Amino acid sequence: MNIKKNDTVVIIAGKDKGKSGKVIESIPSKDKVIVEGINMQAKHTKQTAKVQQGGIFHMPGPIHVSNVMLYDSKTKSGTRIRFEERGGKKVRVSVKSGNVIE
């Protein structure tokens, strides 16, 4: 999976198409990512000893990796990723601009 935690991504399919955000969590076993402020879902919780106040909480849900694309700050758009070896290290490189992605 090419998308990692703290990457900025653009949504390319679904109800949030065109929006961008930062990846909060990456789930490689299911090929999904959770993006901050995208795919918001309502979670209903009861009042318990842990949760003092019950109610409806909105939290971001997982999105399949095929529906997101890494954001390239140089071209200001989404880009694909390729892997190259530079300085003896395997690094991610933007296909559009050729920039190394930290």
ZIDA-V475830 format. One record per residue. N is the residue number from 0. RES is the residue in one letter. SS is DSSP state (hx for helix, st for strand, lp for the rest). Layout:
n = <N N>
res = <RES RES>
ss = <SS SS>
//
This chain:
n = <0 1 2 3 4 5 6 7 8 9 10 11 12 13 14 15 16 17 18 19 20 21 22 23 24 25 26 27 28 29 30 31 32 33 34 35 36 37 38 39 40 41 42 43 44 45 46 47 48 49 50 51 52 53 54 55 56 57 58 59 60 61 62 63 64 65 66 67 68 69 70 71 72 73 74 75 76 77 78 79 80 81 82 83 84 85 86 87 88 89 90 91 92 93 94 95 96 97 98 99 100 101>
res = <M N I K K N D T V V I I A G K D K G K S G K V I E S I P S K D K V I V E G I N M Q A K H T K Q T A K V Q Q G G I F H M P G P I H V S N V M L Y D S K T K S G T R I R F E E R G G K K V R V S V K S G N V I E>
ss = <lp lp lp lp lp lp lp st st st st lp lp lp lp lp lp lp lp st st st st st st st st lp lp lp lp st st st st lp lp lp lp st st st st st st lp lp lp lp lp lp lp lp lp st st st st st st lp st st st hx hx hx st st st st st lp lp lp lp st st st lp st st st st st st lp lp st st st st st st lp lp lp lp lp st st lp>
//
